[in-house]
Amino acid sequence: MPSIGPLRNPLLALSSIALLLTLWQFLALALHSPTLPTPAVVAITFWQAVLSGELPYHLGVTLLRLLASFSLAMIMGCAIGVVLGRNKTLDAFFDNWLVIFLNIPALVIIILCYVWFGLVESAAILAVVINKLPNVIVTIREGARSLDKDLLEMAQSYRFSKKKTFIYVIWPQLHPFVMAATRSGLALIWKIILVVELLGRSNGMGYQLHIFFQLFDVASLLAYSFAFVAVIQIIEVGLLKPLDRKTQRWRR
């Protein structure tokens, strides 16, 4: 009986996926339309794209853009968020800036970056960073605001160095906010990258999806989309969740 517990979640996940595939197969057969291919057709299309090398190439290009823009947005956002969270004057001064950038549509920022800087790689990365940066700042700012003053005063009284204070006092309290910004960032940033690639790049997943749309190639659209979603899920399960568990071992 104790072995049932660990198996429950994987079995539920597999059952859910099986149900989804069954419904998809049923609808595809019922509609009998090229706009909804069967799972088998999508799987064959996916495998052919992998063998040809096209899918790995374009997926790799998009992941490199994701890594560059995500890293820049997180580093800058964490630094600015901590500063604003700990300095009320600066926070009040820049609060309206954050509200403005949070409400500018992503598409507008992407178009402006391409118009101002040209259809170049740096403009594409900049557009993604600008779209993601305000969300990171707001999340980290809330974490910096909620830092325990008693713990900070204790670290000061024991004459902790800045490095030691950050590692043992500030980081454990900021960690949940950083992970929240990371997870929401991955969910948001890859969608923005696809739009950036669709509008102004000659490679990447977004560029390929745009071609498939023009050709009404729904099977390739689904195959490429599922491939990218699968990679993001692997990053979440294989990297973010273990990292989260490791850094929170100090909690009871």
Buried (B, 14 or more C-beta within 10 A) or exposed (E): EEEEEEEEEEEEEEEEEEEEEEEBEEEBEEEEEEEBBBBEBBBBBBEBBBEEEBBEBBBEBBBEBBEBBBEBBBEBBBEBBBBBBBEEEEBEEBEEEBEEBEEEEBBEBBBBBBEEEEEEEEBBBBBBBBBBBBBBBBBBBBBBBEBEEEBBEEBEEEEBEEEEBBEEBBEBBBBBBBBBBBBBBBEBBBEBBBBBBBBBBEBBBBBBBBEBEEEEBBBBBBBBBBBBEEBBEEBBEEEBEEEBEEBEEEEE
